[in-house]
Structure formats: structure tokens, C-alpha cells
Amino acid sequence: DGWLGRVDVVHPVLWAVNVSLAAVWESLGVTPAAVVGHSQGEIAAAVVAGGLSLADGARVVALRSQAIRAIAGRGGMLSLAAGREEVEQWLARWPGVGVAVVNGPQATVVSGEPDALDELAAHAGAQGVRARRVPVDYASHGVHVEQIRDRIESDLAGLTPAPSRVPLYSTVTGGLLDTTSMDAGYWYAG
């Protein structure tokens, strides 16, 4: 439970597995036509696409996950088997909670204050909607992250994103991305 529960350990580990698996696949002749990823998965996608060097990708995932530790213990995330529109209607009752991730038409993740997430989970359950807490103690991809914006942008200043050799679809913009725009501000937003 200990160290694998820490964001500054698990995010770099997951990133390293993603990048390593892509390298193994490429060594066997499997090359992607395009890449996409979310959060640390998007950092891995940027490396696989050639938009970030391996060193810059490692820097982004390590420093961003260390910054997230500063907001640990004050928030959480909740996965809901409901569409974004339905979830957004519910959120009017919980202003400290916001949509963090849309994983599919009926798969929305929200982040915010732990008590509000518990109330929202109970509300969803009463509506017959599955709600499951994501086992983290921080509210990623939401307003809590604003507290660490300056740190992330300072820590990641000087990144040298490059044009990709493989097209990258951004989960931040929702479309094909010119990877030269993947600077510190991009990784704060992502």
C-alpha cells in the first residue's frame, strides 16, 4: 500500500510502462498510425509520437506528479457511469465538484472535495447510476490544480517540444495537435 499509493511514484511508473511497451512493439515492427493518451498517458503518447524527448517526457511526468503531492489529502475523484450532460446537471448542487475526465458516452469522472464527492455518489446511487471513488486523495483535472499552476509552469519551463513523427490526438484540445505546442502551459492544462 505504501509507496505505490503515492502519485509521485505511480504516475512515473505507469508512464515508464507505457513508453517501454511502445518501444517493444516498435522493435517488433508495430508502429502506430496515431497516438492518444490521458494525463500521464498523454505524456507517454508525446514521447512515442516524437513530440517530446524521452528525457523531457520523464521530466514532465516526474515534476508534475511531485507538484500534485502538494494538493494531496484535500480532494478526490469519482467515476460515474453517466454521460457528461447528466453529470453536469447534478453538479449544480455541488459547486466544489467539476468534470475532470470524459472517458466515454456513459463514463464521466469528477473531482473535488471529498464530502461533496460522497454526497454525489449517494445521489448517483439513488438514481441507479454506478459511482466508484477513484483511489486517490487529490482532485486532479479540476480547480484544485490551480493551486499548483505556478509550480508546474516554473518546473517545466524550458521544455523543447518538437514536431511529431506520428500524429498525436490531444485529450486537452480534443483534436490533432501540433506537438511543438506541448510546453509548460500545455502540461498544466493536461
Disulfide bonds with the S-S distance in Angstrom:
none
